[in-house]
Amino acid sequence: MEFEKMRAYGLLEEVKKDALRKVDGMKPDRLVYVLIQKLISLHRLARAEGLLALEEAVHELPPEFAKLPYLTRGIAEYVITGIDPDLVVEMLETEYWAKNPQGMEALIFYICIRGIMDIQSGQNSPHVLELLLKSVLTEEGRAEYERYKEEEGLAIKPKTPREELEETDLQFHTKGKILRNTLEEMLAHVPDDILKKAVCKMKNEHESDLELAVKGLSSDYRKRLFSCMPEAWQDQTCEDIAYIGPVRAVDIEDVFVCLIDCMERISGESRR
C-alpha cells in the first residue's frame, strides 16, 4: 500500500514538472485563482460533511469550470464513488499525458489533480492545501492571488481543528441516520460513569474508532462525549480528526455500532 502511495506521488511530481516547464514563468489566468479557492472550498466541505456532500457541490461549480471536465469527472466519477486514491491519481495522470495540455492549461490540470488528491485523502488541512497550490505560481502570481482574495473578501484566518470540527455535520443515508439517532438517544440517558468507561475502552483499544464516532455525532452529542474527556484529550482528538480528513459514511456507521455495543456491555456488567 505504501508503495502505491509513493508511486502516486511520483506520477504527480512528473506532471508538476511538465506543467511548470510549459508555463515557464507565464502570468496565471484569473481562472487559476478561482480554481484554487474552489478546491479549498470543496476540501472544507468534504472535511465537514463527508465526501457524499461533494455530489451536489460539483453540479454547482461556476460556468467557467465547464472547460475543466477532468475536475468534475475526477470528483463525481472517481472520488465520490470511492475509487482508491492512488488509482484516482493514476487515471488523472494518464489523462493528462493523453491530452498533453499546453501553457496555462497544463498548470490548471496539475492544480486540479493535486486538489482532488488532497480532497479525497484529507491528509492536509485547507490551509496547507492552499500553500501547496500557491507554490506552483510565480512570485508575481502569488501576489496577484493575494490581491484577488482581498478583492473577493476571501482573506480569512485559518480555522483551528476544534473550530473546523464544530462546523462539521456529516450527512448519512437511512442506515446511518438510524444508527446515529440510536447512539445519541443512548448518550442522552447513559450515566456518566458508564460513558467514561466506554470512552476509555474505545480510546485504549481502538483510538481511531473513537475519533470517527466524535466526527459522526451531531454537535450536542459530540459535546456530551467530550464532557467525559480531559481538555488536553479533547484538543488532541480534534487535531487527530482534522488529520484523517474525509471518511466514508460506512466506516462511521460501523463505529456507531461498536460504541453502542460497548455501552450496552458495560451497562450490563454494572447491573450484575
Disulfide bonds with the S-S distance in Angstrom:
none
